Structure formats: C-alpha cells, structure tokens
C-alpha cells in the first residue's frame, strides 16, 4: 500500500531501497525477509514521504508537506 500511495513501481522502490525487484515482490507476497532488508525498504519508503501509523488501525499515510 505504501508503494502504491507513492506511485512507485516495484523496480522504483527496489532502486531506492538498494535491493532487487524480486525482494520487493517477496515482501509483498508476505515472505520472510531479513530484518535489515525490511529496514532498508521501510527507510526508503519513509524518505519518499510515507508515514507508518500504529494507532487503532495500523497502516500508512503520506506525510503532510
């Protein structure tokens, strides 16, 4: 959902996170990834403007400018 909110393709996010497109696809399929890989993807999404929420309904939203 975060990737879609930013209008990024799989290859775009992979480039930002410095991982392979297959790694992004594996994450989106719910497969297990190394913690540092997930951290890299999360950091890339946050740097691009996503905010992860942890309220009553965890999710994502675009950071206000």
N, CA, C, O and CB atoms as a CASP TS submission, in Angstrom:
PFRMAT TS
TARGET T0000
AUTHOR 0000-0000-0000
METHOD Language model
MODEL 1
PARENT N/A
ATOM      1  N   UNK     1       0.816  -1.180   0.000  1.00  0.00           N
ATOM      2  CA  UNK     1       0.000   0.000   0.000  1.00  0.00           C
ATOM      3  C   UNK     1       0.871   1.260   0.000  1.00  0.00           C
ATOM      4  O   UNK     1       0.549   2.241  -0.670  1.00  0.00           O
ATOM      5  CB  UNK     1      -0.935  -0.011   1.198  1.00  0.00           C
ATOM      6  N   UNK     2       1.955   1.229   0.741  1.00  0.00           N
ATOM      7  CA  UNK     2       2.847   2.395   0.806  1.00  0.00           C
ATOM      8  C   UNK     2       3.438   2.684  -0.570  1.00  0.00           C
ATOM      9  O   UNK     2       3.517   3.839  -0.987  1.00  0.00           O
ATOM     10  CB  UNK     2       3.981   2.164   1.839  1.00  0.00           C
ATOM     11  N   UNK     3       3.847   1.646  -1.262  1.00  0.00           N
ATOM     12  CA  UNK     3       4.439   1.818  -2.591  1.00  0.00           C
ATOM     13  C   UNK     3       3.415   2.416  -3.544  1.00  0.00           C
ATOM     14  O   UNK     3       3.736   3.315  -4.321  1.00  0.00           O
ATOM     15  CB  UNK     3       4.961   0.469  -3.139  1.00  0.00           C
ATOM     16  N   UNK     4       2.194   1.923  -3.487  1.00  0.00           N
ATOM     17  CA  UNK     4       1.135   2.418  -4.361  1.00  0.00           C
ATOM     18  C   UNK     4       0.791   3.870  -4.045  1.00  0.00           C
ATOM     19  O   UNK     4       0.549   4.663  -4.955  1.00  0.00           O
ATOM     20  CB  UNK     4      -0.111   1.544  -4.232  1.00  0.00           C
ATOM     21  N   UNK     5       0.767   4.220  -2.769  1.00  0.00           N
ATOM     22  CA  UNK     5       0.446   5.597  -2.372  1.00  0.00           C
ATOM     23  C   UNK     5       1.450   6.589  -2.951  1.00  0.00           C
ATOM     24  O   UNK     5       1.107   7.733  -3.248  1.00  0.00           O
ATOM     25  CB  UNK     5       0.414   5.719  -0.841  1.00  0.00           C
ATOM     26  N   UNK     6       2.673   6.146  -3.107  1.00  0.00           N
ATOM     27  CA  UNK     6       3.720   6.997  -3.668  1.00  0.00           C
ATOM     28  C   UNK     6       3.763   6.939  -5.189  1.00  0.00           C
ATOM     29  O   UNK     6       4.462   7.732  -5.821  1.00  0.00           O
ATOM     30  CB  UNK     6       5.064   6.598  -3.108  1.00  0.00           C
ATOM     31  N   UNK     7       3.028   6.015  -5.774  1.00  0.00           N
ATOM     32  CA  UNK     7       3.045   5.860  -7.226  1.00  0.00           C
ATOM     33  C   UNK     7       4.329   5.229  -7.728  1.00  0.00           C
ATOM     34  O   UNK     7       4.755   5.477  -8.856  1.00  0.00           O
ATOM     35  CB  UNK     7       2.849   7.194  -7.889  1.00  0.00           C
ATOM     36  N   UNK     8       4.945   4.411  -6.883  1.00  0.00           N
ATOM     37  CA  UNK     8       6.208   3.761  -7.247  1.00  0.00           C
ATOM     38  C   UNK     8       5.953   2.360  -7.792  1.00  0.00           C
ATOM     39  O   UNK     8       5.080   1.640  -7.307  1.00  0.00           O
ATOM     40  CB  UNK     8       7.155   3.693  -6.031  1.00  0.00           C
ATOM     41  N   UNK     9       6.716   1.991  -8.793  1.00  0.00           N
ATOM     42  CA  UNK     9       6.700   0.623  -9.274  1.00  0.00           C
ATOM     43  C   UNK     9       7.644  -0.224  -8.434  1.00  0.00           C
ATOM     44  O   UNK     9       8.413   0.296  -7.626  1.00  0.00           O
ATOM     45  CB  UNK     9       7.086   0.560 -10.762  1.00  0.00           C
ATOM     46  N   UNK    10       7.577  -1.517  -8.633  1.00  0.00           N
ATOM     47  CA  UNK    10       8.448  -2.443  -7.897  1.00  0.00           C
ATOM     48  C   UNK    10       9.913  -2.098  -8.143  1.00  0.00           C
ATOM     49  O   UNK    10      10.705  -2.051  -7.202  1.00  0.00           O
ATOM     50  CB  UNK    10       8.166  -3.909  -8.312  1.00  0.00           C
ATOM     51  N   UNK    11      10.273  -1.858  -9.388  1.00  0.00           N
ATOM     52  CA  UNK    11      11.673  -1.532  -9.708  1.00  0.00           C
ATOM     53  C   UNK    11      12.102  -0.205  -9.086  1.00  0.00           C
ATOM     54  O   UNK    11      13.242  -0.060  -8.645  1.00  0.00           O
ATOM     55  CB  UNK    11      11.870  -1.477 -11.228  1.00  0.00           C
ATOM     56  N   UNK    12      11.175   0.768  -9.052  1.00  0.00           N
ATOM     57  CA  UNK    12      11.492   2.074  -8.451  1.00  0.00           C
ATOM     58  C   UNK    12      11.830   1.917  -6.970  1.00  0.00           C
ATOM     59  O   UNK    12      12.846   2.429  -6.501  1.00  0.00           O
ATOM     60  CB  UNK    12      10.307   3.056  -8.625  1.00  0.00           C
ATOM     61  N   UNK    13      10.979   1.212  -6.243  1.00  0.00           N
ATOM     62  CA  UNK    13      11.218   1.023  -4.816  1.00  0.00           C
ATOM     63  C   UNK    13      12.482   0.204  -4.588  1.00  0.00           C
ATOM     64  O   UNK    13      13.258   0.489  -3.675  1.00  0.00           O
ATOM     65  CB  UNK    13      10.014   0.339  -4.154  1.00  0.00           C
ATOM     66  N   UNK    14      12.686  -0.805  -5.412  1.00  0.00           N
ATOM     67  CA  UNK    14      13.890  -1.627  -5.266  1.00  0.00           C
ATOM     68  C   UNK    14      15.146  -0.764  -5.414  1.00  0.00           C
ATOM     69  O   UNK    14      16.108  -0.922  -4.664  1.00  0.00           O
ATOM     70  CB  UNK    14      13.898  -2.771  -6.312  1.00  0.00           C
ATOM     71  N   UNK    15      15.125   0.134  -6.372  1.00  0.00           N
ATOM     72  CA  UNK    15      16.277   1.017  -6.576  1.00  0.00           C
ATOM     73  C   UNK    15      16.487   1.932  -5.366  1.00  0.00           C
ATOM     74  O   UNK    15      17.615   2.109  -4.908  1.00  0.00           O
ATOM     75  CB  UNK    15      16.085   1.861  -7.853  1.00  0.00           C
ATOM     76  N   UNK    16      15.403   2.511  -4.854  1.00  0.00           N
ATOM     77  CA  UNK    16      15.514   3.400  -3.690  1.00  0.00           C
ATOM     78  C   UNK    16      16.043   2.670  -2.456  1.00  0.00           C
ATOM     79  O   UNK    16      16.828   3.222  -1.684  1.00  0.00           O
ATOM     80  CB  UNK    16      14.156   4.021  -3.374  1.00  0.00           C
ATOM     81  N   UNK    17      15.601   1.416  -2.280  1.00  0.00           N
ATOM     82  CA  UNK    17      15.997   0.631  -1.106  1.00  0.00           C
ATOM     83  C   UNK    17      17.302  -0.138  -1.321  1.00  0.00           C
ATOM     84  O   UNK    17      17.827  -0.758  -0.397  1.00  0.00           O
ATOM     85  CB  UNK    17      14.891  -0.342  -0.742  1.00  0.00           C
ATOM     86  N   UNK    18      17.815  -0.090  -2.549  1.00  0.00           N
ATOM     87  CA  UNK    18      19.037  -0.813  -2.898  1.00  0.00           C
ATOM     88  C   UNK    18      18.904  -2.332  -2.660  1.00  0.00           C
ATOM     89  O   UNK    18      19.777  -2.987  -2.092  1.00  0.00           O
ATOM     90  CB  UNK    18      20.212  -0.261  -2.086  1.00  0.00           C
ATOM     91  N   UNK    19      17.755  -2.844  -3.132  1.00  0.00           N
ATOM     92  CA  UNK    19      17.500  -4.282  -3.105  1.00  0.00           C
ATOM     93  C   UNK    19      17.021  -4.682  -4.498  1.00  0.00           C
ATOM     94  O   UNK    19      16.817  -3.820  -5.354  1.00  0.00           O
ATOM     95  CB  UNK    19      16.440  -4.669  -1.993  1.00  0.00           C
ATOM     96  N   UNK    20      16.842  -5.962  -4.728  1.00  0.00           N
ATOM     97  CA  UNK    20      16.374  -6.413  -6.039  1.00  0.00           C
ATOM     98  C   UNK    20      14.850  -6.291  -6.135  1.00  0.00           C
ATOM     99  O   UNK    20      14.154  -6.324  -5.121  1.00  0.00           O
ATOM    100  CB  UNK    20      16.814  -7.872  -6.297  1.00  0.00           C
ATOM    101  N   UNK    21      14.340  -6.150  -7.360  1.00  0.00           N
ATOM    102  CA  UNK    21      12.882  -6.141  -7.528  1.00  0.00           C
ATOM    103  C   UNK    21      12.230  -7.415  -6.988  1.00  0.00           C
ATOM    104  O   UNK    21      11.108  -7.371  -6.483  1.00  0.00           O
ATOM    105  CB  UNK    21      12.527  -5.969  -9.002  1.00  0.00           C
ATOM    106  N   UNK    22      12.931  -8.552  -7.092  1.00  0.00           N
ATOM    107  CA  UNK    22      12.400  -9.802  -6.554  1.00  0.00           C
ATOM    108  C   UNK    22      12.221  -9.708  -5.039  1.00  0.00           C
ATOM    109  O   UNK    22      11.288 -10.294  -4.489  1.00  0.00           O
ATOM    110  CB  UNK    22      13.329 -10.976  -6.908  1.00  0.00           C
ATOM    111  N   UNK    23      13.100  -8.980  -4.367  1.00  0.00           N
ATOM    112  CA  UNK    23      12.983  -8.815  -2.920  1.00  0.00           C
ATOM    113  C   UNK    23      11.715  -8.044  -2.572  1.00  0.00           C
ATOM    114  O   UNK    23      11.024  -8.389  -1.614  1.00  0.00           O
ATOM    115  CB  UNK    23      14.219  -8.092  -2.356  1.00  0.00           C
ATOM    116  N   UNK    24      11.406  -7.010  -3.339  1.00  0.00           N
ATOM    117  CA  UNK    24      10.173  -6.250  -3.116  1.00  0.00           C
ATOM    118  C   UNK    24       8.970  -7.158  -3.345  1.00  0.00           C
ATOM    119  O   UNK    24       8.024  -7.137  -2.558  1.00  0.00           O
ATOM    120  CB  UNK    24      10.105  -5.007  -4.049  1.00  0.00           C
ATOM    121  N   UNK    25       8.995  -7.950  -4.406  1.00  0.00           N
ATOM    122  CA  UNK    25       7.897  -8.874  -4.699  1.00  0.00           C
ATOM    123  C   UNK    25       7.737  -9.894  -3.568  1.00  0.00           C
ATOM    124  O   UNK    25       6.615 -10.224  -3.182  1.00  0.00           O
ATOM    125  CB  UNK    25       8.144  -9.599  -6.044  1.00  0.00           C
ATOM    126  N   UNK    26       8.851 -10.389  -3.041  1.00  0.00           N
ATOM    127  CA  UNK    26       8.779 -11.340  -1.931  1.00  0.00           C
ATOM    128  C   UNK    26       8.165 -10.703  -0.699  1.00  0.00           C
ATOM    129  O   UNK    26       7.365 -11.335  -0.009  1.00  0.00           O
ATOM    130  CB  UNK    26      10.164 -11.880  -1.600  1.00  0.00           C
ATOM    131  N   UNK    27       8.528  -9.463  -0.413  1.00  0.00           N
ATOM    132  CA  UNK    27       7.946  -8.745   0.725  1.00  0.00           C
ATOM    133  C   UNK    27       6.435  -8.606   0.537  1.00  0.00           C
ATOM    134  O   UNK    27       5.664  -8.843   1.467  1.00  0.00           O
ATOM    135  CB  UNK    27       8.602  -7.347   0.886  1.00  0.00           C
ATOM    136  N   UNK    28       6.023  -8.226  -0.658  1.00  0.00           N
ATOM    137  CA  UNK    28       4.604  -8.014  -0.925  1.00  0.00           C
ATOM    138  C   UNK    28       3.801  -9.310  -0.926  1.00  0.00           C
ATOM    139  O   UNK    28       2.584  -9.287  -0.738  1.00  0.00           O
ATOM    140  CB  UNK    28       4.435  -7.316  -2.246  1.00  0.00           C
ATOM    141  N   UNK    29       4.469 -10.429  -1.136  1.00  0.00           N
ATOM    142  CA  UNK    29       3.800 -11.742  -1.036  1.00  0.00           C
ATOM    143  C   UNK    29       3.739 -12.230   0.406  1.00  0.00           C
ATOM    144  O   UNK    29       3.104 -13.242   0.703  1.00  0.00           O
ATOM    145  CB  UNK    29       4.528 -12.782  -1.901  1.00  0.00           C
ATOM    146  N   UNK    30       4.412 -11.492   1.309  1.00  0.00           N
ATOM    147  CA  UNK    30       4.391 -11.873   2.721  1.00  0.00           C
ATOM    148  C   UNK    30       5.464 -12.877   3.108  1.00  0.00           C
ATOM    149  O   UNK    30       5.396 -13.486   4.176  1.00  0.00           O
ATOM    150  CB  UNK    30       3.059 -12.434   3.062  1.00  0.00           C
ATOM    151  N   UNK    31       6.458 -13.051   2.239  1.00  0.00           N
ATOM    152  CA  UNK    31       7.533 -13.980   2.555  1.00  0.00           C
ATOM    153  C   UNK    31       8.475 -13.382   3.595  1.00  0.00           C
ATOM    154  O   UNK    31       8.546 -12.163   3.756  1.00  0.00           O
ATOM    155  CB  UNK    31       8.308 -14.352   1.289  1.00  0.00           C
ATOM    156  N   UNK    32       9.183 -14.237   4.286  1.00  0.00           N
ATOM    157  CA  UNK    32      10.124 -13.818   5.324  1.00  0.00           C
ATOM    158  C   UNK    32      11.368 -13.185   4.688  1.00  0.00           C
ATOM    159  O   UNK    32      11.954 -13.740   3.758  1.00  0.00           O
ATOM    160  CB  UNK    32      10.524 -15.024   6.214  1.00  0.00           C
ATOM    161  N   UNK    33      11.754 -12.031   5.199  1.00  0.00           N
ATOM    162  CA  UNK    33      12.973 -11.355   4.751  1.00  0.00           C
ATOM    163  C   UNK    33      13.826 -11.033   5.968  1.00  0.00           C
ATOM    164  O   UNK    33      13.334 -10.984   7.095  1.00  0.00           O
ATOM    165  CB  UNK    33      12.641 -10.058   3.946  1.00  0.00           C
ATOM    166  N   UNK    34      15.098 -10.816   5.726  1.00  0.00           N
ATOM    167  CA  UNK    34      15.989 -10.418   6.812  1.00  0.00           C
ATOM    168  C   UNK    34      15.549  -9.063   7.363  1.00  0.00           C
ATOM    169  O   UNK    34      15.045  -8.213   6.628  1.00  0.00           O
ATOM    170  CB  UNK    34      17.463 -10.361   6.326  1.00  0.00           C
ATOM    171  N   UNK    35      15.746  -8.878   8.652  1.00  0.00           N
ATOM    172  CA  UNK    35      15.340  -7.642   9.309  1.00  0.00           C
ATOM    173  C   UNK    35      15.995  -6.426   8.669  1.00  0.00           C
ATOM    174  O   UNK    35      15.345  -5.397   8.488  1.00  0.00           O
ATOM    175  CB  UNK    35      15.682  -7.696  10.789  1.00  0.00           C
ATOM    176  N   UNK    36      17.271  -6.532   8.327  1.00  0.00           N
ATOM    177  CA  UNK    36      17.958  -5.377   7.733  1.00  0.00           C
ATOM    178  C   UNK    36      17.400  -5.043   6.352  1.00  0.00           C
ATOM    179  O   UNK    36      17.430  -3.884   5.938  1.00  0.00           O
ATOM    180  CB  UNK    36      19.463  -5.648   7.633  1.00  0.00           C
ATOM    181  N   UNK    37      16.897  -6.037   5.644  1.00  0.00           N
ATOM    182  CA  UNK    37      16.288  -5.797   4.340  1.00  0.00           C
ATOM    183  C   UNK    37      14.964  -5.064   4.500  1.00  0.00           C
ATOM    184  O   UNK    37      14.685  -4.111   3.773  1.00  0.00           O
ATOM    185  CB  UNK    37      16.078  -7.120   3.588  1.00  0.00           C
ATOM    186  N   UNK    38      14.153  -5.508   5.449  1.00  0.00           N
ATOM    187  CA  UNK    38      12.882  -4.839   5.725  1.00  0.00           C
ATOM    188  C   UNK    38      13.143  -3.407   6.186  1.00  0.00           C
ATOM    189  O   UNK    38      12.429  -2.486   5.789  1.00  0.00           O
ATOM    190  CB  UNK    38      12.070  -5.616   6.795  1.00  0.00           C
ATOM    191  N   UNK    39      14.159  -3.218   7.021  1.00  0.00           N
ATOM    192  CA  UNK    39      14.517  -1.876   7.485  1.00  0.00           C
ATOM    193  C   UNK    39      14.916  -0.965   6.327  1.00  0.00           C
ATOM    194  O   UNK    39      14.557   0.213   6.311  1.00  0.00           O
ATOM    195  CB  UNK    39      15.656  -1.956   8.497  1.00  0.00           C
ATOM    196  N   UNK    40      15.655  -1.504   5.362  1.00  0.00           N
ATOM    197  CA  UNK    40      16.077  -0.715   4.204  1.00  0.00           C
ATOM    198  C   UNK    40      14.875  -0.282   3.366  1.00  0.00           C
ATOM    199  O   UNK    40      14.820   0.849   2.883  1.00  0.00           O
ATOM    200  CB  UNK    40      17.061  -1.518   3.339  1.00  0.00           C
ATOM    201  N   UNK    41      13.921  -1.187   3.201  1.00  0.00           N
ATOM    202  CA  UNK    41      12.724  -0.866   2.418  1.00  0.00           C
ATOM    203  C   UNK    41      11.874   0.161   3.167  1.00  0.00           C
ATOM    204  O   UNK    41      11.375   1.119   2.575  1.00  0.00           O
ATOM    205  CB  UNK    41      11.894  -2.149   2.127  1.00  0.00           C
ATOM    206  N   UNK    42      11.721  -0.047   4.453  1.00  0.00           N
ATOM    207  CA  UNK    42      10.948   0.905   5.263  1.00  0.00           C
ATOM    208  C   UNK    42      11.591   2.297   5.224  1.00  0.00           C
ATOM    209  O   UNK    42      10.897   3.300   5.061  1.00  0.00           O
ATOM    210  CB  UNK    42      10.841   0.407   6.728  1.00  0.00           C
ATOM    211  N   UNK    43      12.891   2.349   5.371  1.00  0.00           N
ATOM    212  CA  UNK    43      13.604   3.634   5.332  1.00  0.00           C
ATOM    213  C   UNK    43      13.419   4.332   3.989  1.00  0.00           C
ATOM    214  O   UNK    43      13.235   5.548   3.935  1.00  0.00           O
ATOM    215  CB  UNK    43      15.099   3.425   5.608  1.00  0.00           C
ATOM    216  N   UNK    44      13.468   3.568   2.916  1.00  0.00           N
ATOM    217  CA  UNK    44      13.282   4.140   1.583  1.00  0.00           C
ATOM    218  C   UNK    44      11.870   4.714   1.428  1.00  0.00           C
ATOM    219  O   UNK    44      11.692   5.789   0.855  1.00  0.00           O
ATOM    220  CB  UNK    44      13.546   3.074   0.501  1.00  0.00           C
ATOM    221  N   UNK    45      10.886   4.003   1.933  1.00  0.00           N
ATOM    222  CA  UNK    45       9.507   4.486   1.857  1.00  0.00           C
ATOM    223  C   UNK    45       9.315   5.743   2.705  1.00  0.00           C
ATOM    224  O   UNK    45       8.650   6.689   2.282  1.00  0.00           O
ATOM    225  CB  UNK    45       8.533   3.391   2.310  1.00  0.00           C
ATOM    226  N   UNK    46       9.892   5.746   3.885  1.00  0.00           N
ATOM    227  CA  UNK    46       9.783   6.923   4.755  1.00  0.00           C
ATOM    228  C   UNK    46      10.478   8.130   4.132  1.00  0.00           C
ATOM    229  O   UNK    46       9.961   9.246   4.194  1.00  0.00           O
ATOM    230  CB  UNK    46      10.383   6.626   6.137  1.00  0.00           C
ATOM    231  N   UNK    47      11.642   7.910   3.537  1.00  0.00           N
ATOM    232  CA  UNK    47      12.365   9.006   2.893  1.00  0.00           C
ATOM    233  C   UNK    47      11.571   9.569   1.708  1.00  0.00           C
ATOM    234  O   UNK    47      11.699  10.745   1.369  1.00  0.00           O
ATOM    235  CB  UNK    47      13.751   8.527   2.423  1.00  0.00           C
ATOM    236  N   UNK    48      10.756   8.722   1.088  1.00  0.00           N
ATOM    237  CA  UNK    48       9.955   9.138  -0.057  1.00  0.00           C
ATOM    238  C   UNK    48       8.649   9.820   0.367  1.00  0.00           C
ATOM    239  O   UNK    48       7.926  10.352  -0.474  1.00  0.00           O
ATOM    240  CB  UNK    48       9.648   7.936  -0.934  1.00  0.00           C
ATOM    241  N   UNK    49       8.346   9.804   1.677  1.00  0.00           N
ATOM    242  CA  UNK    49       7.178  10.539   2.148  1.00  0.00           C
ATOM    243  C   UNK    49       6.076   9.737   2.806  1.00  0.00           C
ATOM    244  O   UNK    49       4.995  10.275   3.046  1.00  0.00           O
ATOM    245  CB  UNK    49       6.608  11.246   1.041  1.00  0.00           C
ATOM    246  N   UNK    50       6.310   8.476   3.103  1.00  0.00           N
ATOM    247  CA  UNK    50       5.312   7.643   3.761  1.00  0.00           C
ATOM    248  C   UNK    50       5.506   7.713   5.273  1.00  0.00           C
ATOM    249  O   UNK    50       6.631   7.771   5.769  1.00  0.00           O
ATOM    250  CB  UNK    50       5.401   6.178   3.265  1.00  0.00           C
ATOM    251  N   UNK    51       4.400   7.708   5.983  1.00  0.00           N
ATOM    252  CA  UNK    51       4.434   7.644   7.445  1.00  0.00           C
ATOM    253  C   UNK    51       3.682   6.383   7.856  1.00  0.00           C
ATOM    254  O   UNK    51       2.530   6.185   7.471  1.00  0.00           O
ATOM    255  CB  UNK    51       3.802   8.937   8.105  1.00  0.00           C
ATOM    256  N   UNK    52       4.339   5.539   8.636  1.00  0.00           N
ATOM    257  CA  UNK    52       3.693   4.327   9.129  1.00  0.00           C
ATOM    258  C   UNK    52       2.968   4.677  10.420  1.00  0.00           C
ATOM    259  O   UNK    52       3.536   5.313  11.308  1.00  0.00           O
ATOM    260  CB  UNK    52       4.730   3.171   9.354  1.00  0.00           C
ATOM    261  N   UNK    53       1.706   4.256  10.519  1.00  0.00           N
ATOM    262  CA  UNK    53       0.901   4.577  11.695  1.00  0.00           C
ATOM    263  C   UNK    53       0.727   3.340  12.561  1.00  0.00           C
ATOM    264  O   UNK    53       0.752   2.213  12.066  1.00  0.00           O
ATOM    265  CB  UNK    53      -0.472   5.141  11.282  1.00  0.00           C
ATOM    266  N   UNK    54       0.553   3.557  13.829  1.00  0.00           N
ATOM    267  CA  UNK    54       0.384   2.442  14.763  1.00  0.00           C
ATOM    268  C   UNK    54      -0.786   2.690  15.703  1.00  0.00           C
ATOM    269  O   UNK    54      -0.744   2.291  16.867  1.00  0.00           O
ATOM    270  CB  UNK    54       1.666   2.220  15.569  1.00  0.00           C
ATOM    271  N   UNK    55      -1.818   3.338  15.211  1.00  0.00           N
ATOM    272  CA  UNK    55      -2.983   3.625  16.025  1.00  0.00           C
ATOM    273  C   UNK    55      -3.874   2.407  16.176  1.00  0.00           C
ATOM    274  O   UNK    55      -3.404   1.269  16.172  1.00  0.00           O
ATOM    275  CB  UNK    55      -3.765   4.767  15.429  1.00  0.00           C
ATOM    276  N   UNK    56      -5.178   2.664  16.310  1.00  0.00           N
ATOM    277  CA  UNK    56      -6.133   1.565  16.449  1.00  0.00           C
ATOM    278  C   UNK    56      -6.145   0.671  15.211  1.00  0.00           C
ATOM    279  O   UNK    56      -6.400  -0.530  15.301  1.00  0.00           O
ATOM    280  CB  UNK    56      -7.534   2.114  16.706  1.00  0.00           C
ATOM    281  N   UNK    57      -5.867   1.269  14.066  1.00  0.00           N
ATOM    282  CA  UNK    57      -5.813   0.519  12.815  1.00  0.00           C
ATOM    283  C   UNK    57      -4.491   0.806  12.124  1.00  0.00           C
ATOM    284  O   UNK    57      -4.398   1.754  11.344  1.00  0.00           O
ATOM    285  CB  UNK    57      -7.009   0.879  11.890  1.00  0.00           C
ATOM    286  N   UNK    58      -3.460   0.002  12.398  1.00  0.00           N
ATOM    287  CA  UNK    58      -2.146   0.259  11.791  1.00  0.00           C
ATOM    288  C   UNK    58      -2.234   0.336  10.265  1.00  0.00           C
ATOM    289  O   UNK    58      -2.998  -0.392   9.632  1.00  0.00           O
ATOM    290  CB  UNK    58      -1.152  -0.837  12.199  1.00  0.00           C
ATOM    291  N   UNK    59      -1.448   1.218   9.705  1.00  0.00           N
ATOM    292  CA  UNK    59      -1.427   1.386   8.263  1.00  0.00           C
ATOM    293  C   UNK    59      -0.390   2.390   7.852  1.00  0.00           C
ATOM    294  O   UNK    59       0.588   2.614   8.564  1.00  0.00           O
ATOM    295  CB  UNK    59      -2.779   1.806   7.757  1.00  0.00           C
ATOM    296  N   UNK    60      -0.598   2.997   6.701  1.00  0.00           N
ATOM    297  CA  UNK    60       0.326   4.005   6.177  1.00  0.00           C
ATOM    298  C   UNK    60      -0.463   5.197   5.686  1.00  0.00           C
ATOM    299  O   UNK    60      -1.646   5.094   5.361  1.00  0.00           O
ATOM    300  CB  UNK    60       1.204   3.428   5.040  1.00  0.00           C
ATOM    301  N   UNK    61       0.213   6.329   5.637  1.00  0.00           N
ATOM    302  CA  UNK    61      -0.351   7.535   5.043  1.00  0.00           C
ATOM    303  C   UNK    61       0.800   8.370   4.529  1.00  0.00           C
ATOM    304  O   UNK    61       1.946   8.199   4.943  1.00  0.00           O
ATOM    305  CB  UNK    61      -1.221   8.335   6.067  1.00  0.00           C
ATOM    306  N   UNK    62       0.481   9.278   3.621  1.00  0.00           N
ATOM    307  CA  UNK    62       1.514  10.181   3.115  1.00  0.00           C
ATOM    308  C   UNK    62       1.758  11.268   4.148  1.00  0.00           C
ATOM    309  O   UNK    62       0.815  11.806   4.729  1.00  0.00           O
ATOM    310  CB  UNK    62       1.105  10.799   1.742  1.00  0.00           C
ATOM    311  N   UNK    63       2.999  11.581   4.369  1.00  0.00           N
ATOM    312  CA  UNK    63       3.371  12.623   5.323  1.00  0.00           C
ATOM    313  C   UNK    63       2.911  13.969   4.789  1.00  0.00           C
ATOM    314  O   UNK    63       3.024  14.235   3.592  1.00  0.00           O
ATOM    315  CB  UNK    63       4.905  12.627   5.583  1.00  0.00           C
ATOM    316  N   UNK    64       2.400  14.807   5.655  1.00  0.00           N
ATOM    317  CA  UNK    64       1.989  16.156   5.254  1.00  0.00           C
ATOM    318  C   UNK    64       3.204  16.978   4.920  1.00  0.00           C
ATOM    319  O   UNK    64       4.232  16.882   5.592  1.00  0.00           O
ATOM    320  CB  UNK    64       1.170  16.842   6.359  1.00  0.00           C
ATOM    321  N   UNK    65       3.096  17.784   3.889  1.00  0.00           N
ATOM    322  CA  UNK    65       4.219  18.620   3.454  1.00  0.00           C
ATOM    323  C   UNK    65       4.283  19.897   4.229  1.00  0.00           C
ATOM    324  O   UNK    65       5.168  20.719   3.992  1.00  0.00           O
ATOM    325  CB  UNK    65       4.122  18.927   1.984  1.00  0.00           C
TER
END
